[in-house]
Amino acid sequence: MAQLVHVTDPADPRLADFVRLRDVNLRKSLEAEHGLFIAEGEKVIRRAVGTGFPVRAFLMAHRWAEPLADLLDALPDVPVYVADDATVEGVAGFQVHRGALASLERLPLPAVDEVLTRTRRVLVLEDLVDHGNVGALFRCAAALGVGAVVLSPRCADPLYRRSIKVSMGAVFAIPYARMSNWHDGLGTLRSAGFRLLALTPDQAAVPLDKAPMGERVALMLGSEGDGLSSRWLDAADEAVCIPMSPEAMAGGVDSLNVVAAGAIACHGLMRS
């Protein structure tokens, strides 16, 4: 049976994994140094544990101990720190509406070529730096049947708390890998037999629903502001677009944000 440890001091050193969760720079440093990440909310915590990530500690409001009792009892050696809402907020730096937090150990990421062996449809993200956008695109990929996600070196961390939260735990459901070399990173996909489609707002490109798919396809999405780099656009087998309505174009709406475009594109990617 889980042993609940009642805490009252937000500065308690045993709670160091959970401090200042909205301080991006601090969290990047702390999580990298200790090889950890934070899951928030019962559903996300259960998904993370079910995926096999080892748990370091729990922090939660008292009322969450009962709904999570079966999980806590299955991990009797993991400390479970319980506190009132004010103490939890004092540690995390904000009101934790979902009531429960878990600190988990990161697992080694697979190599890009390893995740490619298990799928025919891949989403490739170049330099997306917004954690919420990365999480949302993982959710789109998982919901629409894309088999894996490949990240360029500078993409935001899918295991950052906001990425996990926005993805609703989809970052645990879909395999992903990070390129070690942006300059030549697409070569691994091409060597694995993937046709590279570069999504662009340029309406002169081939409409996505008209583009030949082939047996193995990788769909490339670029950064929130500039889109795909010229190098990746040039390296693609074909540039594709989501056709915009003439009325939208006339009104100055000539593109979609990266998450909306990604959702539509993932649906189109799975049509064959």
C-alpha positions, 0 to 999 in steps of 0.5 A: 500500500502506498505511504502518503507523505504529508507536506506543508512547506513549498520549499521542502527539498523533497519536492525539488522535481516539481518547482516552478513548472512555468519557468521554461528556462529553469525547467529545461535546465532541471529536467535535462540535468536530472533526466526527468519530466512532469505529467499533470492530471490523472489521465496523463499520469496513467498513460505515462506510467502505462507506457513504461516511464519509471516514476520518481515521485508524486505530488498531489492535493489530498483529494486525488489520493483516492482516485489514484489509489490503485496506481499508487498501491502498484508503486509502493516504493515511490514517494507520494507527497500530499498537500493542500492546494495552497502548498501545491500551488506554492511549489508549482507556481500556479494553481494545479487544476488537475490536482495531481503531478508525477515526476518520471524518468526519461527513457533513451530516445530511439534512433530515427531509422529505428522508428521508421522501420515500424510505419508507412506514414511519418510526420517530420517537424522542422524547428517548431519551438512552441511546446503547445504546437508540438503537443497538438501535432502529436495529438493530430498524428496519433488520432489520424493514424500517423505512425511516427514523428521525427523532430529536427534538432531544434524542435521543442521537447514533446515531454515538456509539461505543456506539450504533454498536456496539450497532446492529452498524453498522445506523446506517449502513444506515438513513437518519435525520434530526434535527428542528430543532424539537421543538415543531412537529416532527411537522408535517413528518411530517403534511404528508408524509402520514404517519399518526402512531401513538403507542406507549403502555403504556396498555392502554386504547389500540388494540392495535397489531395492530388499528390501521389502518396506511394508506399511510404510517405513523410510529410514535412511541416515547418516552423510557426513563422517561416515555414520550411527552410529552403534547404528542406523545400529543395530536398523534398520530392514534391511541395504540396499545399492545402488549397485555400478558397478564392474568397479567403485569398481575396480577403487576405487569408492565405494560410492556416496556422501550423496545427490546423494545417497539420491536422488537415494534412495528417488526414490527407496523408492517411487517405491511401 
